Amino acid sequence: MTKVAVLGAGAWGTAIAGVLAGRLDVALWARDPAQAESLARSRRNERYLPGIDIPAAVGITADLSGALSHARLVLAATPVAGLRQLAEKIPSACALVWLCKGFEEGTGLLPHQVVSQHRCGALSGPSFAAEVARGLPCALTLASRDAAFAREAAALLHGGRMRVYYSADLVGVEIGGAVKNVMAIAAGISDGLGLGLNARAALITRGLAEIARLGAALGGSPETFFGLAGAGDLILTATGDLSRNRRVGLQLAQGLPLPRILAELGHVAEGVRSAREVARLAKSKGVDMPVSDAVHAVLEGRLTPAAAVERLLSRDPKQER
């Protein structure tokens, strides 16, 4: 049976390990030996996926070399902040696919600029871990600059109730996955302020336009931004109650301070980290991204949520594009 190593026992790593275990040999690696022992004993990840059983077929370990041994594909299920350190421990000969979305804080790099593996790519698209873990249907995109690898890896992961498409537009897929989290914060702020469904729809639409503009400036394909990794992921994250980034926006609108929101969240909200990098990148490329800039200003405490909305509404009329 083909072996896949899933590195990172958070919500998404645990969920995809369970889904793949029905047809692949899956090793789930946890960095903390105590966590690995607890997961193996209880077959539950109550911190990240409460109430969901981990299939007995999933091998759980804190031994990285053992998890990687004979693995045909390695799935990195860490936040972007942990990707560089993890990738340095993975032999460059290993085929690697990352599940994280965002920019590396400080450097502003996308994941593919952090990873040095020859055969690598990103798995992205609209996917809440809790639904995937419960076996509900989802569709994802696996992207790599190596088109043959993208097809091969997608075919390996595709099956059951998880449909996996492939793409050679790695930059476009990564931009879609990173910037949609910033837009989800904006949608949460809109909903939290009670601005209505019309406003939310407008924000999502204009947010998608911003994603497409930035993606095009970086060489992404227009088709990507209207696919699963663009519009699909944006719609899910901006409207779904399971969205961590949307929850951040909702609570900001209620006047809660950002440090408290993040402390109580218990999970990483990549949009908070990505907002600064999106604003910096857009400025360097000369790309107009008013919604992203407004979110960045709110997160930095330079604008209140209500003031950010007023700033967006007071902009001069322009041709839609």
Summary of the structure (lengths in Angstrom):
residues: 321
radius of gyration: 19.2
end to end distance: 49.4
largest distance: 60.1
contacts: 1165
relative contact order: 0.11
helix: 52%
strand: 14%
